[in-house]
Amino acid sequence: GDVALTGTYDLEGGSYQLNYGPVKRKFNLLKGSTIKLSGDPMDADVNITASYEISTPPIDLIGNEVSGLSNVENSVYKRKVPFLVLLTIKGSVSKPELSFDIAVKEKAAGVSYELTKTIENKLEQLRADPSAINKQVFALLALGRFIADDSRDYFAGNGNANTNLLANESVSGFLNAAVNQIAADLIKGVDIDINLKNVDDDPNAVRTDL
């Protein structure tokens, strides 16, 4: 018969390994992430955030904002600052809404309020354009650093579609493992498989099959 699961799973810890070609990055789940079930496991509602920490100089990110400063004044922006790349998964597991963000790590040693404010103001501008914030996210994941504003063709190709494909393909494995773990804890001998597959067979659109 039909399998029904009801309740809320609070994810206290764990990690997710993002693998994309030679790029392998470990995201740690943040407390407050949940998976809510109200019947069909395929309709589970997720609210998950995971982070990847990296230290890199912010000068390429905010180069335009500090272009009028002297070399001595610019030196503070050439020092490494700890950043968090945030991966957020929300909505139904069958149609997850995936998004990325970047934030300065809170209470980081040696990072002043003024520096944090300058970086956050720039990141707030980028958040208005998902393709712009995604460009910086994948630069951090692939290159370990930010790229300057004038490097607009670095992720050339199909534009934001490339980053959406990467997000869907990589997170598919995470959703599959999470729901399988819940089912295994509650019902022995039941295997639930979730797989998101992107099919680029239409020049005008990319189809995502569940």
N, C-alpha and C positions, 0 to 999 in steps of 0.2 A: 504493500500500500504506500500511500504518500508519507514522506518524512516531514515532520514539523518540529522546529526548534524555536523556543521562545526565551528571551532574556537578553541581558547586556553583558558582554565580555569587556572588562577593563584591561587594557594591555599595559602592564606595568613595566615591561622591558622586552628586549629582543633586538634583533638587527635584520637588515635587509641588504643583500649583496646585489648591487647594480653592475651588471656585466654588459658591455657594449663594445664588441671588438676587443682591442687591447686595453680599453678603459675598464678598470675594476675598482669600484668604490663601495665602501661599507657605510650604510646609513643606520644610525641607532634610533630606535623608536623612542618617542618622547612620552612621558606620563600624561595621561588625559586622553590618549587615543582609545577609541571604543569601536566595537562591532555589535550592532543591535540586531537581534533576530525576532521576527514576529510571525513565524510560520514557515514558509518556503525558504530554505537556506539561500536559494538563488536570489531572493529579494532582500537579503541582509543589507542593512544600512551601515556604512562605514564612515568613520571620522578619524582618520589616522594621520599623524604627522611624524616624520622621521628626519633626522638631521645628519649631515656630513660636515665635519669640522676641517677647516683648512686655514693655514696662516699664509698670507700673501700681502705685498705692499698695495695700498689703495691708489697709488699715483695714476695708474692707467685708467681707473674708474672715474676719478675726479680731476683728470688732467686739465680739462677746459675750465673748471671752476677755480683752479689755483694757478692758472697760466701767468698771471701778473705778478706772482711772488718771486722773490730772489731764490737763488740756489740754496742758501742757508735756510730760508723759511720753508722751502719745498722739502727739505731733508726729512722732516717729520712724516711726510706722506710717502716716503720711500722705505720706511721701516715696516716690517711685517706686522700685520694686525690679524687676530683670529676672527674668522668669519664662519657662519653656519649656512650651508646650503640646505634649504628646507624643502622637503617633498611632502605635499598634502594630497590625500585621497579622500574624497567626500562623495556622498550619494550612494545609490544602489550598486552592489557589486557587479550587476549586469551592465550598468552604464556609469562607471565611475567618472567623476570629474577630477582630473589630475592637474595639479599646478605646482610650480616651483617658485621659490623666493630666496632672498639672500638677506642676512641680518648680521650685524656685528655681535659677537659673543658678549653677553652681559658680564659686567664686572671684570673685564679682561685687564690684567696687570699692564700698566704703562700706556693705556689708551685713555686720553683725556676726553672730557665732555665735549670740548670744541671739535676735536677730531671726529668723535662719534656722530655729532650733530651734522657736520659737513658730509660725511658718508651717507647718513640716513636721508638727508635731503636729496642727494643724488639718486639713491635707491628708490625714493618715493616718486621721483620723476619717471624712472624706468618702469615702475609698476603700472603706469598708465598705458604702457605698450607691452603686451605679453611677449612679443617677439624680441623686444629689446632686453627684457629681464632674462628671457631664456637664453639669449646669446651669451650673456655674462655667466649664467649658470653653467652652460656646457663648456665655456672657456675655462672656468674653475675646475670642472670635473676632468676635462681632457688635457688642459695645459698647466693647470695649477696656478693660474694667474688671471687677472682681468685683461680685457683687450680694450684699446682706446676707442673713442667714439668714431674716429675716422676709419676704423677697420670694419666697415659695414659688410664687406663681401666675404668675411672669413667663413661664415656658414652659408655660403651661396648655394643655390640649388632650388629647392621647392619652398624656400622661405620657412614660415613657421610650421609647415607640414612636417618638415624633418624632425623638429623637436617634439611634435605631437606623436609621431611614429615611435620615436625613441621612448617617450614616456609610456605609451600604451604597451609596447613590447616588453619593456623591462619590468613594469609593475604587474603584468599578467602573472608572472611566477609568484610574486608576493601574495596576491589575492588567492591564488590557488592553494598555496601552503597554509595561509591563515584559515580559510574555510575548512580545509581538510583537517587541520589540527582541532578545530572546534568539534567537528563531526566525530573525530576519533576519540575525543575526551568523553563524549556523551553516548555515542552509539557504536558498539564494537562491530567490526565487519562491514562498515559502510564507507565507501570511497566516493567523495564528491570532487569532480574535476572541473576547474574553471580555466578557460584558455581564451585570451584575446588575440585575434589574428588580424593583422592589417594586410589588405589586399590592394595593391596599387595597379589595378588593371584598367582603370579609366583615366584618360589624360586630364580630365577635369575634376576628379574627386578620388579620394582614398576611402575604400570601404572597410569598416571594422566589423568583423564577425565575432560573436560570442559562442 
